[in-house]
Amino acid sequence: MVDSVYRTRSLGVAAEGLPDQYADGEAARVWQLYIGDTRSRTAEYKAWLLGLLRQHGCQRVLDVACGTGVDSIMLVEEGFSVTSVDASDKMLKYALKERWNRRQEPAFDKWVIEEANWMTLDKDVPQPVGGGFDAVICLGNSFAHLPDCKGGLLVIDHRNYDHILSTGCAPPGKNIYYKSDLTKDITTSVLTVNNKAHMVTLDYTVQVPDAGQDGSPGLSKFRLSYYPHCLVSFTELLQAAFGGKCQHSVLGDFKPYKPGQDYIPCYFIHVLKKTG
């Protein structure tokens, strides 16, 4: 029998309000295994992000979509003052556990972790001593509240939804953020409303070590949904938020991007610095 209800998220996740798509706990657990720890981050990604922040003299960093904390941990280890927030308490528990386990290290003892609603970040996020952040990062295909302080740096990314919408599949390239050695499958679906793309869902099948009753690997499945931000419209959105008073560059998988180029990036990364 065909399921006539199209589910936009895993079962057990609230369908109203600002949904925590990891609320069932299982998706958060599997996601932690999938992305791994700071050692699983690609050398290219780590060098790019650290180089960018240091190039602009950033010290106080707000990670508005920290998830399990993998990027925040990397930044704390590299000497940055980090405030990490996420809407999912199930994801945050992994970051909190890491902070507790390493509480004897001064940098981790000072690491600020908060649960925060993206719609009210200005109220939920504690301001660092001295006021304001030097940089806001929102990576891993997340979306965030924009900074309003002159000179602040915003680093935000999204998948190449232009390619997904035109082909129905994700770009064939490797993931630029992490190296996962788990066998997995990601199935892409596009939901249209009135002949317009309204949502993209990704169904993950991840091989989880020791998940079987006999200790053998098992498969775990979960679904995440996203709004398909296309490059042109997302660029216009960001520039409008800054009133056009910003330096804005677009990268494709950490390399300068030119429309029409042969290489198809998996992610677009926007780097904005407010100039007025």
N, C-alpha and C positions, 0 to 999 in steps of 0.2 A: 504494500500500500504506500502511496506517495504522500509524504508529509506536505500538506497544503499551506503550512505556516512557515514563512521564511524567517529564520531566526538570525538576528544581527549580532548575537554574542553567545557565549557559552551558556548552557542552562545554569540557573542559580544566580545569575547576575541581574540586578534590578533593571527594569525597563523604563523607569521614569526618573526625571531629574538628571543630574550630571552623573552618568553611570560609571561605576568602577568596574571595568571589564575583567578585573582580576579578583572580584569579590568572592568567588567560590573557593579561593585558596589554591586550587589545583593548578590553574593557569599560572599563578605567580610562582609556584614551586617549579613547574616545568620550564617556565621562562628563565628562572635563575640557572637551571641546568643548561639551557639552550645558549644563553649569552656568555656563561662562564664568569670568570673573575677578571681582574685587571690584566692578568697575563694572557687572557684570550683576546684582548683588544689588538688589532693589527698595529704593527710598528708604524705604518704610514699614518694611521689615524692619530695615534698618540703623539707622534712628532708634529703633525699638522696642528692639532689643538693646542698643545703646549707652546709651540712656536708662535701661534697667533696671539695667545694671551700675553706672552712675554713681550712680543713685538709692540703691543699697545700699552705696556706697563700695567697690566691688570693684576691685582692682588686679591681683591674681595670679589668672589664669584658666587652667583646665585644659580643653582641648578634646579630649574623649575619642573623638571620631569625626571627626577633622579631614579625612579623605579627601585631596583634592588641596591642601587648606590654604586654601581661599577665605575662610572665616570667620576663621581665625587670622591671615591676612595683614591683613584689615580691622582686627582688634583690635590687631595690632602697629603698624599705621599710626596708630591712634588713641591710642597711648601706653600700652597695657596690657602687662603682663609675662605672656607666653603660653608655656605648655607644650602641645605638640600631639602626640597619639598616634593611631595607627590600626593595625589588624591587618593591613592590606594594604601590603606594601612597594611594590607596583606603583602604588598611589595616592600613597604618601609621596614617591615620587621627584619628583613635580611640586612638592611643598612644599619638598623639599630643594634642588631646582634654583632656586626663587625665592629661598630664603635665600642660596644661593651667589651668585646674580646681584646681590643687594643687600647683600652682606656688608660693604660700606664704610659702610653706615648702622648706627650703634650699636644701634638697636633690633632690627634684623634679625640682627646679630651675636650678640645675647643670646637670640635666639629658640631655644627648646629643642624639638627634634623627635625622637621615639622611636617605634620599632615596639613595640607592646604588645598583649598578649593581654587581652581584656576580663575573662577569668576570673581573672586575677592582676594586676590593675592596681595593687594596693597594693604589689606587689613590683617591678613593671616600671617604674613611673613615678617619676622622681627628684623628691624633695621640694624645693621652693624654699627659699632661705635664709630663715630665720625660721619655717619649718614650716607646712605646710598651704596650701590654696588658698582664695581668697575666693569663688570661684564655679567650678562645673563646668557646662559646656554640652555637651549631647548633642542636636544638632539635625540636621535632614535625615532624619527617620524612622529614627533609630538607637536603640540601647539601650545602657545603660552601667551600670558599677559605681556604687553610691551613696556619697556622702560620709558620714563619721561624726563630723564636728567641729561643735560647737555654733556656730550663727550662719552656717554655710556656706549658699550659695545654689545650688540645683539648678534648671537650666532644661532641660527634656526634652520632646520632642514625639513625636507619632505621627500617622500618617494617620487620616482618619475611617473606620476600618474598620467601624464600625456601619453607615454608609451603603453601603460596598462589599458587606458581607455581606447586607444587606437588598435591594439592587438588582442586585448583580452588576457594578456599574460604579463607577468613581471619581467623586467629586463633580464637577459641571460647571464649577466656578469656576476662576479663573486660579491659577497657581502663585504662592504668596506669597513664595517665597524668591529666585527668579531669573527674569530675563527672557531666555528663549532665543529667538533668531530662526531657529533651525534647524527645518525642516519635520520633523515627527515624528508617530508614532502610538504610543499606549500601550494595549495590550490587557490586560485584567484577567481572571484566572482564579482560582477558589476551589476548593481541594482539601479535601474533607471526609473524615473518618475516623469510622466509627460514627455517622454523621449529625451530626457536630460539625465546625465549621470548624477546620481544622488548619493551613492555609497559604494565603497569597495570593501569586500570582506576577504580575509585571508584565513583559510583553514590550515592549521599547522598539525602535522603528524610528526611527533618527536619520539625517538627511541630513548627510553629512560633506563639507565643502568639499574639492575637489581630490583626492578619493579614487579617481576613475577613472583609467585609464591615460592618457587624453588630457587629464587635468587637470580633467575635469568632475566635478560632485558625484556622490557615490555613497551608497548606503544601507548602514548598518551595523545589525545586530540583536544584541541580547543580552537575557538573562533574569535577573531578580533575584527572590528569594523572601523573604517576610517572615512572621512570626507575626502573626496578626490581633488585636492588642491592642484590645479594646473599651474605651470610656471608663469605664464603671463598674468593671470588673475592674482596669483599669490604675490608676485612682484608689485603689482599695482596696490594691493592691500597694504603691504609693508611700507611702501613709499607714502601712501596716504596717511598712515598712522604717524609718520614722522613729518608730515606736512611738506614732503619733498626736501627737507633740510637734513640730508644725510649723504654719506658716502656709501654706495651700495655695490657690492660685487657678488656675482653668482659663480659658484663652482659646481662642476659635475664630478662627483667622486673625488673631491679634493683637488681637482685640476681645473684651470680656467676653462669655462664653458662658452662655446660659440654655437648659436642655433644652426642646425643643419650639418653639424660635424658628423663624421662617420661613427665615432665611438658613442654608444648609447649608455649613459650613466644610470646607475641604479638609484642614486640619490642626488638631489639638488641641495646645495648648502648656501644659504644667504648670510653674508657678513655685512652688518650695517653699523655705521658709527655716526651718531648725531652730530651735526655741525652747527646747529643754531638753537 
